[in-house]
């Protein structure tokens, strides 16, 4: 926060206020405010007494002695200011007064100067972002209606002038937003401003452009038609030339109609980028030595001045040859000037069984380029187009490490000659047309010895020259093997090099492998592995059991059956020996080749039962922690959230808040999914725990990508359980699958899975699961248009939860049942059920509480109590937002928009709908279609007929795809020309 400015400060952009040295000044009566405002507007010039009178009062409202009143108010103002300073600020000048304060002491000075200042910045070569900062700073001064509460002639005139200036500032600021392309809510913001200033063609142009870039071309064209209609009807008093869209708006309309590709999202000003975009570029390896010839060659390849197309350089070689080390060292040696717009890095995991999907890598690169998560396109083509547009005209270097193939690389190569790509791979990337290749071979003897000296120490190496020469030869001059062996020697000071040479000499097969093929690395790993104690070796092997990016310390401890402190000491000892890596606090991972080696040792040395027992311990820990997270997230008793009998030994981790619980579930989702996959493939692991874990994943995490993963795994568990004749695990998996399919709008299959799950239940032993399936069937048949059946299932679920004493679950079920009652017109029953549900859910910060608030709002809306419904919906929205539950945020936003529209607050309804439409598009068709309908209705009421029609047609298409016939018919009625005309006119 900035410290208070010394001396006087005055504010007119809002209520009239004053401060001296940061202390508020009591200005007294409103008439004194009127006098002060006139003096401030004069900017230090004298104002004659008659002019003060004219500015403060209308002629009909003047007191009998107005000059005397003015003098009285001036006296009061002087007295108020004298309490803070002995300096006379208001002085008498002739028959009037002057306020002697610096012009910049009044907020209107910066406000009125901002446009000119922003123009000066651009004229001097400043960036759009710098100009926008000036405008943002000026607009922040606007705290409400200027001179609020004052009604004199001067106050009215100044208010009008300030409002016009604010419109100009807003127009200029949002045009810069569009130029920069970094405001993901630009559509909503432009729409709100158009409603406030409907005659502004500048604002309408930004709205059209934003809609077009958001993939909403029909709505963009609709804005033009609405503008033409508005100008022709609402501005009839103007000359004909001013009642038609201007040349710029008309040209934009033609370009949008032609799908002009040059209207794409503008690239951010590259001069604002940090030297390294995203801050994720690897650091150079300490102790790098040798490779001088390769460094020169690669540097020349990366800095070709005559490139007419994107430069692609590929470094290839066997595993452990030092490809990444050389690439990173070369890039760091280029200096910031070589690629002033930044560097990007991505590990393509080419050595993994499942290399990185280029579509996923593109998303990460877009994030490094500053794209927010919610703005990363889902469509592969759109994602590639955005990536290439962001890199157009930038000089950026991309290091794409560990590529599997040319096919994996192609979508990641920019389409501009300004960028340079450096790829590393174990394979020849011959499929990259025009690429320059550099193949790394083993190190020359001199360089290998120098590497050994840098790690082990010059004195130790030079003391045994023959042994040192034999040692680097035994390592095959392979950099990775040399570094591992050297690190072992460095960890044991005083150990003779000859001793290490003898160990290598005893392994004839290893020596042969060190000289040929990728298997050469195994021999180097064997050397380090042989030095491990029994516990270290066991940990090394078991840590490779699951295919996960990394393991948190508590999870690793559970896998190894150790306490956290003991496990940490063991893991850190492996890190010191370069057999394990840790790039984040308390998280550990293997180098990809070391992991392959560890798995081979695990298969060779540990029985399947031993590995299964270790994984079972980790599964036990993860499920216990997931249960704890689920309980905290829903503020429920532990028993309420357990739908299958799967006793656990581990207490798991505990959580203080719902947000903390959700964060853990998100962070460890990959591990939990890997455990489910392992349990399905390993008969030695309890499938019931896997089914329970999938259920926890489904209730704690949200989003379409997560939903797809849950659907796949629930289906997998169900199929495996059926083969193993495990009815309870299959029943739970069918329930989870039905739930996930429902949220994915696959309602018919969802019903099939839910009914199958109910059939599999033992209706005496599986009552909790029966209750939850009944509740889900209530929602499923509701959307399928069977309200009576919905009530039957809803009432059954409430009875079951009540009999079990599960109050939180009963509260949730009562919310769904209440909504169904209300839809049938049983309003008294609906309200009573909703109120009881909210009472049972309580007021804790939990997902269940938020859902209860949402149901209460839906019921109250259908009961006609919209103001109360809005209050509950706002409260629920705030809670969903704090818990990062995007799907329910969007649902709450849709409900709030509907309520505003029903109350006739169409501008507000449209603004809210615009705000929540982008996230709804990423969640599902149900939310998107509802918001489009509300937006279309609201725009129609506001006279934006063409855009309203575009929204309604989009909503109709979605409703038809969902087979929501009642909703589709309603929208068809709104689109009917005979209905639309009066609908718009009212």
C-alpha positions, 0 to 999 in steps of 0.5 A, a space after each residue: 500500500 502506498 503511504 499517504 501523500 503529504 499535504 492536502 488531497 481531495 476526491 471528487 470522483 465519488 463523495 466529496 472528501 478531503 485529507 491532510 497528510 493522510 488524515 480525513 478532513 471533516 468538511 461539514 454540510 453538503 452545501 460546503 461540499 458544493 462550494 469546495 467542488 466549485 473552487 477545486 474545479 477552478 484549479 487555483 484560479 479565483 472564482 467570483 462570488 456570483 459564479 459561486 452562487 450560480 454553481 451551488 444553487 439553481 435560481 429557484 432554490 437559492 436562499 434569500 441571501 446567497 452571497 452570505 451563505 457562500 461566505 458562511 460555507 467558506 468560513 466553515 471550510 477554512 475552519 475545517 482545514 485550519 485544524 490540519 494546517 496553519 497555511 491558509 488554503 482558501 484565500 480571498 481574491 477581490 469579491 471571490 475566493 481561490 483554493 491554493 492547492 496543487 492541481 495534482 492534489 485533486 483526483 480529477 487531475 490524473 483522471 482527466 490527464 490519463 488518456 493523453 498520458 497513455 497516448 504519449 507512452 505509445 507515441 514514445 514507443 511504450 507498450 500497450 501494457 504500459 499504456 493500459 496501466 495508466 488507464 487502469 490507475 485512472 479508472 481506479 480513482 472512480 469510487 462511485 458517482 462523482 460528487 455523490 449527493 450534490 445536486 447543484 448546477 456545477 455538480 451536475 455539469 462536472 458529473 456529466 463531464 466526468 462520466 464522458 471522460 470515464 467512457 473514453 477511458 473505458 473504451 481506450 482501456 478495453 481496446 488495449 485489452 483486446 490488443 494484448 489478448 490477455 483478459 480471459 473475461 473480455 467477452 463478459 466485460 465488453 458486453 457489460 460496457 455495451 449495456 452501459 454505453 449502448 451507443 458506443 461503436 468502439 465498445 461494440 467493436 471490441 465485443 464483436 472481436 472478443 466473441 469472434 475470438 472465443 469461437 462465437 462468430 454468430 453472436 459476433 455478427 449478431 452484435 453488428 445487427 443489433 448495433 445497426 438496429 439500435 442506431 436506427 431506432 434509438 438515435 432517430 434525432 441524429 443526422 442519417 450519417 450518424 445513425 448507421 454503423 461507422 466505417 471501422 465497425 462495418 469493416 470489422 463486420 465484413 472481416 468476421 463474416 469472411 472468417 478473416 484469420 488475421 483477427 486471431 488473438 494478438 500476440 502479447 508484447 514480447 518486450 514484457 516477457 522475462 528472459 526465461 518464460 515460465 522459469 522452468 528451464 533446467 540449470 546447467 550441470 555442475 562440473 561440466 567439462 569437455 565436449 568443446 567441439 560439439 559445443 561449437 558445432 551446436 552453438 553454430 547450428 542454433 544461431 544461424 543468421 540466414 535461416 528462412 524457416 524455423 531452425 531445428 537441431 537434433 542431438 541424438 545418441 545412446 542413453 547416458 551419453 549426455 545429450 540433455 547436459 550438452 543441450 542445456 549447457 549450450 543454451 546457457 552459454 548463448 546469453 540473453 541476447 541470442 533469444 531475447 523473448 525467452 526459452 521454453 522447456 519440455 520433457 517429452 519422456 521418450 524413454 517412458 512406456 507411454 511418452 508424453 502426448 504432444 497435445 498435453 505438452 502443448 498445454 504446458 508450453 502455453 502455460 509457460 507462455 502465460 496462458 491461464 489454465 482456463 484459456 487453454 483450448 481443448 481442441 488439438 487444432 485450436 491449441 496448436 493454432 494458439 501456440 503458433 500465434 503466441 510464438 509468431 514474431 518472437 525469437 524464442 528457443 525451445 528445448 524439447 528434451 527426450 523425444 520419442 520420435 519425429 511424429 511426437 515433435 512435429 506438432 510442437 515445432 513453431 511455424 515461424 523462422 524467428 524461433 529455434 528448436 533444439 531436440 534431444 533423443 535416443 533415436 535418429 530423428 530422420 523424419 524432421 525435414 530440414 533438421 540439422 543433426 548432431 550425434 554424440 559419441 562417447 567422450 575422448 579419454 582426456 575429457 573423460 579423465 577431466 570429468 573424473 578429476 572434477 568430481 573425485 578430485 585432481 589429487 586422487 586421480 593423478 595419484 593413480 594415473 594407470 588406474 584412472 585410465 583403466 577406470 574411464 575405459 571400463 566405463 566405456 567413456 560414457 558420461 552417465 556411467 562416469 558420473 555415477 562411478 565418480 560420485 561413489 568414489 567421492 562419497 568414499 574419500 580415500 578409497 583407491 581407484 584401483 579397487 573400483 577398477 578390480 570390481 569392474 574387471 570382475 564383471 566381464 559381461 558388464 564390460 562388454 555392455 559398457 561398450 555397446 548399446 543402451 544396455 551399457 548403462 545397466 552396468 554403470 547402475 550395477 556399480 552403484 547398486 552393489 554398494 547399497 545396504 540391504 535396506 537401501 537396495 530394497 527401497 530402490 527396487 520397491 520405489 519403482 513398482 508404480 508408474 508415477 511421475 514422483 512420490 511424496 515422502 509419506 507415500 514412499 514411507 507407506 510403500 516401504 513400510 517405514 516411518 517418515 523420518 526413517 524413510 527420508 533418511 533412506 531416500 536421501 541416501 539414494 539421492 546422494 548416490 544419484 540413484 534417485 532425484 528430488 527436485 521438489 521438497 519431500 518428493 522423489 523420482 527416478 531418472 527414466 533409465 534408473 527406473 527401468 534398471 530398478 524395475 529389472 532388479 525388482 523383478 529379479 530379486 523380489 517375489 511378486 508377493 513381496 511387491 504386492 505386500 508393499 503396494 498394498 501398504 501404499 494402497 492402504 495409506 492412500 485410501 485412508 488419506 483419501 477417506 480423511 480428505 473426503 470426510 473433511 471436504 463434506 464435513 461428514 462422519 467417517 462412516 457416512 462416506 464409506 460405501 464398502 467394507 474395506 478395513 484399513 490399518 493406516 490412519 492416513 494423513 489428516 487435514 484441517 480444512 476442506 481446501 487442504 484436503 482437496 489440494 492433496 487429492 489433486 496433487 496425488 491423483 496420478 498416484 491414486 490412479 496408478 494404484 487402482 490400475 495395479 489393483 486391477 492387474 494384481 490379484 494379490 491386491 484387494 479390489 474393494 480398496 481400489 473401488 473405494 479409492 475410485 469413489 473418493 476420486 470421483 467425489 473430491 475432484 472435478 473437471 472434464 479431464 478428471 471425469 474421463 479418467 474416473 469413468 475409465 477406471 470405474 469401468 475397469 474396476 467393474 469389469 475386473 470385479 465381475 471376472 473375480 465374482 466380487 459383487 460388492 466391488 462391482 456394485 460400488 464401481 457401477 455406482 461410481 461409473 453411473 455417477 461419472 457418466 451422468 456428469 458427462 451427460 451420458 444419461 441413458 448409460 448412467 441409468 443402466 450402470 446405476 440400476 446394475 449396481 443396485 441389482 448387485 447390492 445386498 439390500 441388508 448389508 449394503 444399505 449405504 451404497 443402496 442409498 447413494 445409488 437411489 439418490 443418483 437414480 433420482 437425479 438420473 430419471 429427473 433429467 430423463 423427464 420422469 418426475 414421479 420416478 425421481 420422487 420415488 427414488 429420492 424418498 427412498 434414499 432419504 429413508 435409507 440415510 435416516 435409518 442409518 443415522 447419516 445426517 450429512 448424506 440425508 441433508 444432501 438427499 433432501 436437497 435433491 428431493 426438495 428440488 423434485 417436489 418443487 418441479 412437481 408444484 409441491 412447493 410446501 413439501 419442497 421448502 420443508 425438505 430443503 430447510 431440513 436438508 440445510 439444517 442437517 448440513 450445517 454451516 461448516 466450510 464444506 462441499 456438502 454445505 455448499 451443495 445444500 445452499 445451492 439446492 435451497 436456492 433452486 427450491 426458493 426460486 421455484 417457490 417464487 421467493 427470488 430475493 431469498 433464492 438469490 441470497 442463498 445462491 450467492 452464499 453457495 457461490 462464495 463457498 464453491 469458489 473458496 473450495 475451487 469447485 468450478 462445476 458448481 461455481 458455474 451452476 450457481 452462476 447460471 442460477 443467479 443469472 436466471 433469477 436476475 432475468 426473471 426479476 427483469 434485471 436483464 443487464 445484470 443477468 446477461 453480465 452474470 451469464 457472460 461471466 460463467 459461460 466460458 467455464 461452463 463450456 469446459 464442464 458440460 452441455 447442461 450448464 452451457 445450454 442453460 446459460 446460453 438460454 438465459 443470455 439469449 432471453 436477457 439480450 432479447 429483452 435488452 433489444 440485442 435481437 440478432 445476438 439473442 437469436 444466435 445464443 438461443 440457436 446454440 442453446 437449442 442445438 445443445 438441448 436437442 443433443 441432450 434430448 431435453 425435449 421440454 427445454 428444446 421446445 421452450 427455446 423453439 418457442 422463443 425463436 419463433 418469429 411471432 414470439 420473438 418480436 413481442 418478446 424483444 419489444 417488451 
